[in-house]
Amino acid sequence: MRHLPFSASFRHPVSVCAVAIVATLLPAAPSAWAEALLLVEADSGKVLHAENATHPWHPASVTKLMTAYVTLRAIKDHRLGMDTLLTVSPSAMAQQPSKMGFKVGIQVTVDNALKMMMVKSANDMAVVLAEGVSGSVEKFAAEMTRTARQLGMTQTNFVNPNGLPADEQVTSARDLAMLARALVRDFPEHELYWRIPAIRFGRRVMANHNPLIDRYPGADGMKTGFICASGFNLVATATHGNKRLIAVVLGAPSSAVRTEKVVQLFEKGFNNGAFSWLLPSLGTVDALKPVDAPPPDLHEEVCGKNRHRPAETAEEEAPPSNDPDPSSAYATLQGLRGKSAKAAALLGPLVPSMPPVVVFVGPPKKPGNPEAALVKAAPRAGRKPKPANAAKAAPAIAKPAKPKPGQTSAAPTSVPPPPISAASTAPASGHLFNPAPTLSPNALAVPAASPGPKP
């Protein structure tokens, strides 16, 4: 622990104890590695810790938080719906991995595109959503930037919806914390999108890049990001009791260090409340003063020739599982993405909160869907439709037994079951557990030329 100078008037045991506590809570001196760290209370916006929080930074795939926000606002404004079908364009298909890799012309609902984008960090799905909401990537990026200004994010500019490398794609830890607060505040009914542990597409199970989900108590979001220029980024939320915190780490040298930094911020925020009066007031997140400077370029430090990074946008992630057993999706998370024992020790044992959420292409398959009904009713080519058999369709009702000699009547041997209501078969609200279609996923995806990039 570093030693702070103090005068003779501070030699009282209680004063010495207070100084020691402050020494452990105050930010350490800036290291050679320039990271941006920020911890705020979600409800009040009160800043609990800040280092380089207003320095401009490339957001990488954390960009997708704004893509989700603009999409959810468009749904709220009735510009499109969760079941609206969007089509994979040549531009979407051409995106670098990480992506789903669907062929041009494949259709996916807004709901499924959001899940794939937030969990898999699919760059192609971000473009599908952008084109579906605004008509083009350029128009959507302009809408993202306008939305940022409306939220008070004065240091942010977007040119694409997925965070792939672009000099003009800039934000800050301050602005990202403000965006996270806006998502929590404005769309509480959709919060599952940023805390789904894993998705299943056919037999493929893809785990969330955020290792805190289901391993750090109370972790409930949000998004990771990585490009060589930005380093490893993470915007995370966690809740203990009635206290929700937002932690932002930008520019970590690895995903393991990124996780370690976020957990340390959360531990400080949740465990040091009794001594908060000893710390200087840092104000609220929106009151932090922006720094006028270019964003750092960490390409050499993060992806130099001695760093062994496989691709410009490749993040260390658990390999996808093809095992039909849902538990295998969580097994891939057991080795924390940076192979850091220190980072892994900060997380608890994996406690799956839900099975992998099923995602699929095509229209939603649920009762009352006219498109699904048409597909089901359409006869195969070269075959005549079979005539309806009313006798087979009618429910079987047991006939009452004839009374035996000496008996006046007999009770029926069985009772027909009550009719099933449409409401009892309806899917859960929020489109979070839609059944999968019968289409083969392997026929839809285009194999990536290089290892999948990561958030």
C-alpha positions as a Markdown table, in Angstrom:
| # | Residue | x | y | z |
|---|---|---|---|---|
| 1 | Met | 0.0 | 0.0 | 0.0 |
| 2 | Arg | 1.4 | 3.4 | -0.8 |
| 3 | His | 2.2 | 5.8 | 2.1 |
| 4 | Leu | 0.6 | 9.2 | 2.2 |
| 5 | Pro | 2.2 | 12.1 | 4.1 |
| 6 | Phe | 0.2 | 13.4 | 7.1 |
| 7 | Ser | 0.9 | 15.9 | 9.9 |
| 8 | Ala | 1.1 | 15.4 | 13.6 |
| 9 | Ser | -2.6 | 16.3 | 13.9 |
| 10 | Phe | -3.4 | 13.1 | 12.1 |
| 11 | Arg | -1.6 | 10.8 | 14.5 |
| 12 | His | -4.8 | 9.9 | 16.4 |
| 13 | Pro | -5.5 | 6.1 | 15.8 |
| 14 | Val | -8.9 | 6.9 | 14.3 |
| 15 | Ser | -7.4 | 9.4 | 11.9 |
| 16 | Val | -4.7 | 7.1 | 10.9 |
| 17 | Cys | -7.3 | 4.4 | 10.1 |
| 18 | Ala | -9.3 | 6.9 | 8.0 |
| 19 | Val | -6.2 | 7.8 | 6.0 |
| 20 | Ala | -5.4 | 4.2 | 5.4 |
| 21 | Ile | -9.0 | 3.6 | 4.1 |
| 22 | Val | -8.8 | 6.6 | 1.8 |
| 23 | Ala | -5.4 | 5.3 | 0.4 |
| 24 | Thr | -7.1 | 2.0 | -0.6 |
| 25 | Leu | -10.1 | 3.7 | -2.2 |
| 26 | Leu | -8.5 | 6.5 | -4.1 |
| 27 | Pro | -7.5 | 5.8 | -7.7 |
| 28 | Ala | -3.9 | 4.6 | -8.2 |
| 29 | Ala | -1.4 | 6.7 | -10.1 |
| 30 | Pro | -1.9 | 6.3 | -13.9 |
| 31 | Ser | 0.1 | 3.4 | -15.3 |
| 32 | Ala | 2.0 | 3.3 | -18.5 |
| 33 | Trp | -1.0 | 1.5 | -20.0 |
| 34 | Ala | -3.6 | 4.2 | -20.7 |
| 35 | Glu | -6.9 | 2.7 | -19.8 |
| 36 | Ala | -10.2 | 4.5 | -19.3 |
| 37 | Leu | -12.1 | 3.4 | -16.2 |
| 38 | Leu | -15.5 | 4.6 | -14.9 |
| 39 | Leu | -18.0 | 3.5 | -12.2 |
| 40 | Val | -21.3 | 5.2 | -11.8 |
| 41 | Glu | -24.6 | 4.5 | -10.0 |
| 42 | Ala | -27.3 | 3.6 | -12.6 |
| 43 | Asp | -30.1 | 5.5 | -10.9 |
| 44 | Ser | -28.5 | 8.7 | -9.8 |
| 45 | Gly | -25.6 | 8.9 | -12.3 |
| 46 | Lys | -23.2 | 9.6 | -9.3 |
| 47 | Val | -19.6 | 8.9 | -10.2 |
| 48 | Leu | -17.8 | 6.5 | -7.8 |
| 49 | His | -14.5 | 6.2 | -9.7 |
| 50 | Ala | -13.1 | 7.8 | -12.8 |
| 51 | Glu | -9.8 | 7.5 | -14.7 |
| 52 | Asn | -9.5 | 9.0 | -18.2 |
| 53 | Ala | -13.2 | 8.8 | -18.3 |
| 54 | Thr | -13.7 | 11.7 | -20.7 |
| 55 | His | -10.8 | 10.9 | -23.1 |
| 56 | Pro | -12.0 | 10.0 | -26.6 |
| 57 | Trp | -11.9 | 6.3 | -27.5 |
| 58 | His | -12.8 | 4.0 | -30.3 |
| 59 | Pro | -15.8 | 2.0 | -29.0 |
| 60 | Ala | -15.4 | -1.2 | -31.1 |
| 61 | Ser | -18.4 | -3.6 | -30.7 |
| 62 | Val | -19.7 | -1.7 | -27.7 |
| 63 | Thr | -21.2 | 0.4 | -30.5 |
| 64 | Lys | -23.9 | -2.2 | -30.7 |
| 65 | Leu | -25.4 | -0.9 | -27.5 |
| 66 | Met | -26.4 | 2.2 | -29.5 |
| 67 | Thr | -27.6 | 0.1 | -32.4 |
| 68 | Ala | -29.9 | -1.7 | -30.0 |
| 69 | Tyr | -31.1 | 1.6 | -28.4 |
| 70 | Val | -32.0 | 3.1 | -31.8 |
| 71 | Thr | -33.7 | -0.1 | -32.9 |
| 72 | Leu | -35.7 | -0.4 | -29.7 |
| 73 | Arg | -36.7 | 3.3 | -30.0 |
| 74 | Ala | -37.9 | 2.6 | -33.6 |
| 75 | Ile | -40.0 | -0.2 | -32.3 |
| 76 | Lys | -41.4 | 2.0 | -29.5 |
| 77 | Asp | -42.3 | 4.6 | -32.2 |
| 78 | His | -44.1 | 1.9 | -34.3 |
| 79 | Arg | -41.7 | 2.2 | -37.2 |
| 80 | Leu | -41.3 | -1.6 | -37.2 |
| 81 | Gly | -42.1 | -4.5 | -34.9 |
| 82 | Met | -40.3 | -7.3 | -33.2 |
| 83 | Asp | -41.7 | -9.7 | -35.8 |
| 84 | Thr | -40.8 | -7.5 | -38.8 |
| 85 | Leu | -38.8 | -9.6 | -41.3 |
| 86 | Leu | -35.5 | -8.0 | -42.4 |
| 87 | Thr | -33.5 | -9.3 | -45.4 |
| 88 | Val | -29.7 | -10.0 | -45.4 |
| 89 | Ser | -28.2 | -7.6 | -48.1 |
| 90 | Pro | -24.9 | -8.0 | -49.9 |
| 91 | Ser | -23.6 | -5.2 | -47.6 |
| 92 | Ala | -24.6 | -7.2 | -44.5 |
| 93 | Met | -23.1 | -10.4 | -45.9 |
| 94 | Ala | -19.8 | -8.7 | -46.7 |
| 95 | Gln | -19.2 | -7.7 | -43.1 |
| 96 | Gln | -16.1 | -9.1 | -41.3 |
| 97 | Pro | -16.6 | -11.7 | -38.6 |
| 98 | Ser | -17.7 | -12.0 | -36.0 |
| 99 | Lys | -21.0 | -12.7 | -37.9 |
| 100 | Met | -23.7 | -15.2 | -38.4 |
| 101 | Gly | -22.7 | -15.6 | -42.1 |
| 102 | Phe | -26.2 | -15.9 | -43.6 |
| 103 | Lys | -26.5 | -15.8 | -47.4 |
| 104 | Val | -28.0 | -12.8 | -49.2 |
| 105 | Gly | -31.8 | -12.9 | -49.3 |
| 106 | Ile | -32.2 | -14.8 | -46.0 |
| 107 | Gln | -34.8 | -13.1 | -43.8 |
| 108 | Val | -34.6 | -12.7 | -40.0 |
| 109 | Thr | -37.0 | -11.0 | -37.5 |
| 110 | Val | -35.9 | -7.9 | -35.6 |
| 111 | Asp | -36.1 | -9.9 | -32.4 |
| 112 | Asn | -33.7 | -12.6 | -33.6 |
| 113 | Ala | -31.4 | -10.1 | -35.2 |
| 114 | Leu | -31.1 | -8.3 | -31.9 |
| 115 | Lys | -30.3 | -11.5 | -30.0 |
| 116 | Met | -27.7 | -12.6 | -32.5 |
| 117 | Met | -26.1 | -9.1 | -32.4 |
| 118 | Met | -26.0 | -8.8 | -28.7 |
| 119 | Val | -24.8 | -12.3 | -27.8 |
| 120 | Lys | -22.7 | -13.4 | -30.8 |
| 121 | Ser | -21.7 | -9.8 | -31.5 |
| 122 | Ala | -22.7 | -10.4 | -35.1 |
| 123 | Asn | -21.6 | -7.6 | -37.4 |
| 124 | Asp | -23.8 | -8.7 | -40.2 |
| 125 | Met | -26.9 | -8.6 | -38.0 |
| 126 | Ala | -26.0 | -5.0 | -37.0 |
| 127 | Val | -26.1 | -4.0 | -40.6 |
| 128 | Val | -29.4 | -5.9 | -41.2 |
| 129 | Leu | -30.9 | -3.9 | -38.3 |
| 130 | Ala | -29.5 | -0.6 | -39.6 |
| 131 | Glu | -30.8 | -1.1 | -43.1 |
| 132 | Gly | -34.2 | -2.2 | -41.7 |
| 133 | Val | -34.6 | 0.8 | -39.4 |
| 134 | Ser | -33.2 | 3.6 | -41.5 |
| 135 | Gly | -32.8 | 2.2 | -45.1 |
| 136 | Ser | -29.1 | 2.4 | -45.2 |
| 137 | Val | -26.0 | 2.2 | -42.9 |
| 138 | Glu | -25.2 | 5.9 | -43.6 |
| 139 | Lys | -28.7 | 7.1 | -42.5 |
| 140 | Phe | -28.7 | 4.8 | -39.5 |
| 141 | Ala | -25.3 | 6.0 | -38.4 |
| 142 | Ala | -26.6 | 9.6 | -38.6 |
| 143 | Glu | -29.6 | 8.6 | -36.5 |
| 144 | Met | -27.2 | 7.0 | -34.0 |
| 145 | Thr | -25.2 | 10.2 | -33.7 |
| 146 | Arg | -28.4 | 12.3 | -33.4 |
| 147 | Thr | -29.6 | 10.0 | -30.6 |
| 148 | Ala | -26.3 | 10.3 | -28.8 |
| 149 | Arg | -26.6 | 14.1 | -28.8 |
| 150 | Gln | -30.2 | 13.8 | -27.4 |
| 151 | Leu | -28.8 | 11.6 | -24.6 |
| 152 | Gly | -26.1 | 14.1 | -23.8 |
| 153 | Met | -23.3 | 12.1 | -25.3 |
| 154 | Thr | -21.3 | 15.0 | -26.6 |
| 155 | Gln | -18.1 | 13.1 | -27.4 |
| 156 | Thr | -19.6 | 10.4 | -29.6 |
| 157 | Asn | -19.8 | 10.1 | -33.4 |
| 158 | Phe | -20.9 | 7.0 | -35.3 |
| 159 | Val | -20.2 | 6.0 | -38.9 |
| 160 | Asn | -21.3 | 2.3 | -38.7 |
| 161 | Pro | -23.6 | 0.2 | -36.5 |
| 162 | Asn | -21.2 | -2.5 | -35.5 |
| 163 | Gly | -17.9 | -0.8 | -34.4 |
| 164 | Leu | -15.6 | -2.2 | -37.1 |
| 165 | Pro | -12.5 | -0.1 | -37.4 |
| 166 | Ala | -13.2 | 3.5 | -38.5 |
| 167 | Asp | -11.2 | 6.6 | -37.5 |
| 168 | Glu | -14.4 | 8.7 | -37.1 |
| 169 | Gln | -16.1 | 6.1 | -34.8 |
| 170 | Val | -15.4 | 7.8 | -31.4 |
| 171 | Thr | -16.9 | 7.8 | -27.9 |
| 172 | Ser | -15.7 | 8.0 | -24.3 |
| 173 | Ala | -16.3 | 6.1 | -21.1 |
| 174 | Arg | -18.4 | 9.0 | -19.9 |
| 175 | Asp | -20.7 | 8.8 | -23.0 |
| 176 | Leu | -20.9 | 5.0 | -22.8 |
| 177 | Ala | -22.0 | 5.1 | -19.2 |
| 178 | Met | -24.7 | 7.6 | -20.2 |
| 179 | Leu | -25.9 | 5.2 | -22.9 |
| 180 | Ala | -26.0 | 2.3 | -20.5 |
| 181 | Arg | -28.1 | 4.4 | -18.1 |
| 182 | Ala | -30.5 | 5.3 | -21.0 |
| 183 | Leu | -30.9 | 1.6 | -21.9 |
| 184 | Val | -31.7 | 0.7 | -18.3 |
| 185 | Arg | -34.1 | 3.6 | -17.9 |
| 186 | Asp | -35.9 | 3.6 | -21.2 |
| 187 | Phe | -36.2 | -0.1 | -22.0 |
| 188 | Pro | -36.4 | -2.1 | -18.8 |
| 189 | Glu | -38.8 | -4.5 | -20.5 |
| 190 | His | -36.1 | -5.5 | -23.0 |
| 191 | Glu | -33.2 | -5.9 | -20.6 |
| 192 | Leu | -32.9 | -9.6 | -21.4 |
| 193 | Tyr | -31.3 | -8.7 | -24.7 |
| 194 | Trp | -28.1 | -7.6 | -23.0 |
| 195 | Arg | -27.9 | -10.4 | -20.4 |
| 196 | Ile | -28.7 | -13.6 | -22.4 |
| 197 | Pro | -25.9 | -16.1 | -21.5 |
| 198 | Ala | -26.0 | -18.0 | -24.8 |
| 199 | Ile | -28.1 | -18.5 | -28.0 |
| 200 | Arg | -28.8 | -21.7 | -30.0 |
| 201 | Phe | -29.1 | -21.7 | -33.8 |
| 202 | Gly | -29.9 | -25.2 | -34.9 |
| 203 | Arg | -27.2 | -27.4 | -33.2 |
| 204 | Arg | -24.8 | -24.5 | -32.8 |
| 205 | Val | -24.6 | -22.9 | -29.3 |
| 206 | Met | -22.9 | -19.5 | -29.1 |
| 207 | Ala | -22.0 | -18.1 | -25.6 |
| 208 | Asn | -22.1 | -14.5 | -24.7 |
| 209 | His | -18.6 | -12.8 | -24.8 |
| 210 | Asn | -19.3 | -11.2 | -21.4 |
| 211 | Pro | -17.8 | -13.6 | -18.9 |
| 212 | Leu | -19.5 | -11.9 | -15.9 |
| 213 | Ile | -22.9 | -13.2 | -17.0 |
| 214 | Asp | -23.9 | -16.1 | -14.7 |
| 215 | Arg | -20.5 | -15.9 | -12.9 |
| 216 | Tyr | -20.4 | -12.6 | -11.1 |
| 217 | Pro | -23.3 | -12.3 | -8.6 |
| 218 | Gly | -25.9 | -9.8 | -9.9 |
| 219 | Ala | -24.3 | -9.2 | -13.3 |
| 220 | Asp | -27.1 | -8.3 | -15.8 |
| 221 | Gly | -25.4 | -6.8 | -18.9 |
| 222 | Met | -24.1 | -5.4 | -21.2 |
| 223 | Lys | -21.6 | -5.6 | -24.1 |
| 224 | Thr | -17.9 | -6.3 | -24.9 |
| 225 | Gly | -15.8 | -4.8 | -27.7 |
| 226 | Phe | -12.4 | -5.2 | -29.3 |
| 227 | Ile | -10.4 | -3.8 | -32.2 |
| 228 | Cys | -6.7 | -3.4 | -32.2 |
| 229 | Ala | -6.9 | 0.4 | -32.0 |
| 230 | Ser | -9.1 | 0.4 | -29.0 |
| 231 | Gly | -7.9 | -2.5 | -27.0 |
| 232 | Phe | -10.4 | -4.6 | -25.0 |
| 233 | Asn | -13.6 | -2.7 | -24.0 |
| 234 | Leu | -16.5 | -3.7 | -21.7 |
| 235 | Val | -19.6 | -1.9 | -20.5 |
| 236 | Ala | -21.1 | -3.9 | -17.7 |
| 237 | Thr | -24.0 | -3.6 | -15.2 |
| 238 | Ala | -24.6 | -5.4 | -12.0 |
| 239 | Thr | -27.2 | -5.2 | -9.3 |
| 240 | His | -27.0 | -6.0 | -5.5 |
| 241 | Gly | -30.2 | -5.4 | -3.6 |
| 242 | Asn | -31.6 | -2.0 | -4.8 |
| 243 | Lys | -28.2 | -0.7 | -6.0 |
| 244 | Arg | -27.3 | -1.0 | -9.6 |
| 245 | Leu | -23.9 | 0.0 | -10.9 |
| 246 | Ile | -22.5 | 0.6 | -14.4 |
| 247 | Ala | -18.8 | -0.1 | -15.0 |
| 248 | Val | -16.9 | 0.9 | -18.2 |
| 249 | Val | -13.4 | -0.3 | -19.0 |
| 250 | Leu | -11.8 | 0.9 | -22.3 |
| 251 | Gly | -8.3 | -0.1 | -23.6 |
| 252 | Ala | -7.5 | -3.1 | -21.5 |
| 253 | Pro | -4.6 | -5.2 | -22.9 |
| 254 | Ser | -6.6 | -8.5 | -22.8 |
| 255 | Ser | -10.1 | -9.8 | -22.2 |
| 256 | Ala | -8.9 | -11.2 | -18.9 |
| 257 | Val | -7.5 | -7.9 | -17.6 |
| 258 | Arg | -10.7 | -6.2 | -18.9 |
| 259 | Thr | -12.8 | -8.6 | -16.7 |
| 260 | Glu | -10.5 | -8.1 | -13.7 |
| 261 | Lys | -10.8 | -4.3 | -13.9 |
| 262 | Val | -14.6 | -4.4 | -14.1 |
| 263 | Val | -15.0 | -6.8 | -11.2 |
| 264 | Gln | -12.6 | -4.7 | -9.1 |
| 265 | Leu | -14.8 | -1.6 | -9.9 |
| 266 | Phe | -17.9 | -3.5 | -8.9 |
| 267 | Glu | -16.4 | -4.8 | -5.7 |
| 268 | Lys | -15.3 | -1.2 | -4.8 |
| 269 | Gly | -18.8 | 0.2 | -5.5 |
| 270 | Phe | -20.8 | -2.5 | -3.7 |
| 271 | Asn | -18.5 | -3.0 | -0.6 |
| 272 | Asn | -17.2 | 0.4 | 0.3 |
| 273 | Gly | -20.5 | 2.2 | 0.8 |
| 274 | Ala | -19.9 | 2.7 | 4.5 |
| 275 | Phe | -16.8 | 4.8 | 3.8 |
| 276 | Ser | -18.1 | 6.8 | 0.8 |
| 277 | Trp | -18.2 | 9.9 | 3.0 |
| 278 | Leu | -14.4 | 9.8 | 3.1 |
| 279 | Leu | -14.0 | 10.2 | -0.7 |
| 280 | Pro | -14.1 | 13.5 | -2.6 |
| 281 | Ser | -17.3 | 14.1 | -4.5 |
| 282 | Leu | -16.8 | 13.4 | -8.2 |
| 283 | Gly | -20.3 | 14.7 | -9.2 |
| 284 | Thr | -22.5 | 13.0 | -11.8 |
| 285 | Val | -21.5 | 11.4 | -15.1 |
| 286 | Asp | -23.1 | 14.0 | -17.3 |
| 287 | Ala | -21.1 | 16.8 | -15.5 |
| 288 | Leu | -17.7 | 15.2 | -16.3 |
| 289 | Lys | -15.7 | 17.6 | -18.4 |
| 290 | Pro | -14.8 | 16.2 | -21.9 |
| 291 | Val | -11.1 | 16.2 | -23.0 |
| 292 | Asp | -10.3 | 17.6 | -26.4 |
| 293 | Ala | -7.8 | 15.1 | -27.8 |
| 294 | Pro | -7.6 | 12.4 | -30.5 |
| 295 | Pro | -8.5 | 8.8 | -29.4 |
| 296 | Pro | -5.5 | 6.7 | -28.7 |
| 297 | Asp | -4.3 | 4.1 | -31.2 |
| 298 | Leu | -3.3 | 1.0 | -29.3 |
| 299 | His | -2.7 | -1.1 | -32.4 |
| 300 | Glu | 1.0 | -1.7 | -31.7 |
| 301 | Glu | 0.5 | -2.3 | -28.0 |
| 302 | Val | -2.4 | -4.7 | -28.4 |
| 303 | Cys | -1.8 | -6.3 | -31.8 |
| 304 | Gly | 1.9 | -5.9 | -32.4 |
| 305 | Lys | 4.0 | -8.7 | -33.9 |
| 306 | Asn | 4.7 | -10.1 | -30.4 |
| 307 | Arg | 1.0 | -10.1 | -29.3 |
| 308 | His | -0.1 | -13.0 | -31.5 |
| 309 | Arg | -3.6 | -11.5 | -32.2 |
| 310 | Pro | -5.3 | -13.6 | -35.0 |
| 311 | Ala | -7.2 | -10.8 | -36.7 |
| 312 | Glu | -7.8 | -7.1 | -36.5 |
| 313 | Thr | -11.1 | -7.5 | -34.8 |
| 314 | Ala | -10.6 | -10.9 | -33.2 |
| 315 | Glu | -11.5 | -11.2 | -29.5 |
| 316 | Glu | -10.6 | -14.1 | -27.3 |
| 317 | Glu | -13.8 | -16.0 | -27.0 |
| 318 | Ala | -14.9 | -19.5 | -26.0 |
| 319 | Pro | -15.3 | -21.8 | -29.1 |
| 320 | Pro | -18.9 | -22.5 | -30.1 |
| 321 | Ser | -20.3 | -25.8 | -29.1 |
| 322 | Asn | -22.1 | -28.2 | -31.5 |
| 323 | Asp | -23.2 | -30.5 | -28.6 |
| 324 | Pro | -27.0 | -30.7 | -28.4 |
| 325 | Asp | -26.7 | -30.7 | -24.7 |
| 326 | Pro | -27.6 | -27.1 | -23.5 |
| 327 | Ser | -25.2 | -27.4 | -20.6 |
| 328 | Ser | -22.2 | -27.6 | -23.1 |
| 329 | Ala | -22.7 | -23.9 | -23.9 |
| 330 | Tyr | -21.9 | -23.0 | -20.3 |
| 331 | Ala | -19.0 | -25.5 | -20.2 |
| 332 | Thr | -17.2 | -23.3 | -22.8 |
| 333 | Leu | -17.2 | -20.4 | -20.3 |
| 334 | Gln | -15.4 | -22.3 | -17.6 |
| 335 | Gly | -12.0 | -21.2 | -18.8 |
| 336 | Leu | -12.2 | -17.4 | -18.6 |
| 337 | Arg | -11.4 | -15.8 | -22.0 |
| 338 | Gly | -7.8 | -14.6 | -21.2 |
| 339 | Lys | -6.7 | -17.7 | -19.3 |
| 340 | Ser | -5.9 | -15.5 | -16.3 |
| 341 | Ala | -6.1 | -17.2 | -13.0 |
| 342 | Lys | -6.4 | -13.9 | -11.2 |
| 343 | Ala | -9.4 | -12.8 | -13.3 |
| 344 | Ala | -11.0 | -16.2 | -13.0 |
| 345 | Ala | -10.6 | -16.1 | -9.2 |
| 346 | Leu | -12.7 | -12.9 | -9.1 |
| 347 | Leu | -15.7 | -14.7 | -10.6 |
| 348 | Gly | -17.8 | -17.3 | -8.8 |
| 349 | Pro | -18.8 | -20.7 | -10.1 |
| 350 | Leu | -21.0 | -20.8 | -13.2 |
| 351 | Val | -24.7 | -20.9 | -12.3 |
| 352 | Pro | -26.7 | -21.0 | -15.5 |
| 353 | Ser | -29.8 | -18.7 | -15.2 |
| 354 | Met | -31.5 | -20.1 | -18.3 |
| 355 | Pro | -30.9 | -22.5 | -21.2 |
| 356 | Pro | -29.5 | -21.1 | -24.5 |
| 357 | Val | -32.2 | -19.0 | -26.1 |
| 358 | Val | -33.3 | -20.4 | -29.5 |
| 359 | Val | -32.8 | -18.1 | -32.5 |
| 360 | Phe | -33.8 | -18.8 | -36.1 |
| 361 | Val | -34.3 | -17.4 | -39.6 |
| 362 | Gly | -37.6 | -16.8 | -41.3 |
| 363 | Pro | -41.0 | -15.7 | -39.9 |
| 364 | Pro | -41.9 | -16.4 | -36.3 |
| 365 | Lys | -43.5 | -19.8 | -35.9 |
| 366 | Lys | -46.3 | -19.4 | -33.5 |
| 367 | Pro | -50.1 | -20.0 | -33.3 |
| 368 | Gly | -52.1 | -17.6 | -35.4 |
| 369 | Asn | -49.2 | -16.7 | -37.7 |
| 370 | Pro | -50.8 | -16.6 | -41.2 |
| 371 | Glu | -47.4 | -17.1 | -43.0 |
| 372 | Ala | -46.6 | -20.2 | -40.9 |
| 373 | Ala | -50.1 | -21.5 | -41.6 |
| 374 | Leu | -49.7 | -21.0 | -45.4 |
| 375 | Val | -46.3 | -22.9 | -45.3 |
| 376 | Lys | -47.9 | -25.7 | -43.4 |
| 377 | Ala | -50.9 | -26.0 | -45.6 |
| 378 | Ala | -49.0 | -25.7 | -49.0 |
| 379 | Pro | -48.9 | -29.1 | -50.8 |
| 380 | Arg | -45.6 | -30.5 | -52.0 |
| 381 | Ala | -44.9 | -30.2 | -55.8 |
| 382 | Gly | -46.5 | -33.0 | -57.8 |
| 383 | Arg | -48.8 | -34.1 | -55.0 |
| 384 | Lys | -52.5 | -33.5 | -54.7 |
| 385 | Pro | -53.7 | -32.3 | -51.3 |
| 386 | Lys | -55.4 | -34.9 | -49.3 |
| 387 | Pro | -59.1 | -34.3 | -48.6 |
| 388 | Ala | -59.9 | -33.4 | -45.1 |
| 389 | Asn | -61.1 | -36.3 | -43.1 |
| 390 | Ala | -63.8 | -35.1 | -40.7 |
| 391 | Ala | -64.1 | -38.4 | -39.0 |
| 392 | Lys | -60.4 | -38.5 | -38.1 |
| 393 | Ala | -60.4 | -34.8 | -37.1 |
| 394 | Ala | -63.3 | -35.1 | -34.7 |
| 395 | Pro | -62.2 | -35.8 | -31.1 |
| 396 | Ala | -62.9 | -39.3 | -29.9 |
| 397 | Ile | -65.6 | -39.3 | -27.2 |
| 398 | Ala | -66.1 | -42.4 | -25.2 |
| 399 | Lys | -69.5 | -44.0 | -25.5 |
| 400 | Pro | -71.3 | -44.8 | -22.3 |
| 401 | Ala | -71.4 | -48.4 | -21.4 |
| 402 | Lys | -74.8 | -50.2 | -21.7 |
| 403 | Pro | -76.3 | -51.0 | -18.3 |
| 404 | Lys | -76.1 | -54.6 | -17.3 |
| 405 | Pro | -79.3 | -56.5 | -16.4 |
| 406 | Gly | -80.7 | -55.1 | -13.2 |
| 407 | Gln | -78.9 | -51.8 | -13.6 |
| 408 | Thr | -80.7 | -48.6 | -14.4 |
| 409 | Ser | -77.8 | -46.5 | -15.7 |
| 410 | Ala | -74.0 | -46.4 | -16.0 |
| 411 | Ala | -71.5 | -43.6 | -15.7 |
| 412 | Pro | -69.3 | -42.9 | -18.7 |
| 413 | Thr | -66.0 | -44.8 | -18.6 |
| 414 | Ser | -64.0 | -41.6 | -19.6 |
| 415 | Val | -64.5 | -37.9 | -19.8 |
| 416 | Pro | -63.4 | -36.0 | -22.9 |
| 417 | Pro | -60.6 | -33.5 | -22.2 |
| 418 | Pro | -61.4 | -29.8 | -22.1 |
| 419 | Pro | -60.6 | -27.8 | -25.2 |
| 420 | Ile | -57.2 | -26.2 | -25.3 |
| 421 | Ser | -57.3 | -22.4 | -25.5 |
| 422 | Ala | -55.1 | -20.4 | -27.9 |
| 423 | Ala | -53.8 | -18.5 | -25.0 |
| 424 | Ser | -52.3 | -21.6 | -23.3 |
| 425 | Thr | -50.1 | -22.3 | -26.4 |
| 426 | Ala | -49.0 | -18.7 | -27.0 |
| 427 | Pro | -45.3 | -18.0 | -26.7 |
| 428 | Ala | -43.8 | -16.0 | -23.9 |
| 429 | Ser | -44.1 | -12.2 | -24.3 |
| 430 | Gly | -41.0 | -10.4 | -25.5 |
| 431 | His | -40.2 | -13.0 | -28.1 |
| 432 | Leu | -37.4 | -14.4 | -26.0 |
| 433 | Phe | -38.1 | -18.1 | -26.3 |
| 434 | Asn | -39.5 | -18.5 | -29.8 |
| 435 | Pro | -39.5 | -22.1 | -31.2 |
| 436 | Ala | -37.1 | -22.9 | -33.9 |
| 437 | Pro | -38.2 | -23.4 | -37.5 |
| 438 | Thr | -37.6 | -26.6 | -39.5 |
| 439 | Leu | -35.1 | -24.9 | -41.9 |
| 440 | Ser | -31.6 | -26.3 | -41.8 |
| 441 | Pro | -29.1 | -23.7 | -40.5 |
| 442 | Asn | -26.2 | -25.3 | -42.4 |
| 443 | Ala | -27.9 | -24.4 | -45.7 |
| 444 | Leu | -28.1 | -20.8 | -44.8 |
| 445 | Ala | -24.7 | -19.8 | -43.6 |
| 446 | Val | -21.7 | -18.8 | -45.7 |
| 447 | Pro | -18.4 | -20.1 | -44.2 |
| 448 | Ala | -16.1 | -17.3 | -43.0 |
| 449 | Ala | -12.8 | -17.0 | -44.7 |
| 450 | Ser | -10.9 | -16.3 | -41.4 |
| 451 | Pro | -11.4 | -17.1 | -37.7 |
| 452 | Gly | -14.5 | -15.2 | -36.4 |
| 453 | Pro | -13.7 | -11.8 | -35.1 |
| 454 | Lys | -15.0 | -11.0 | -31.8 |
| 455 | Pro | -16.7 | -8.2 | -30.0 |
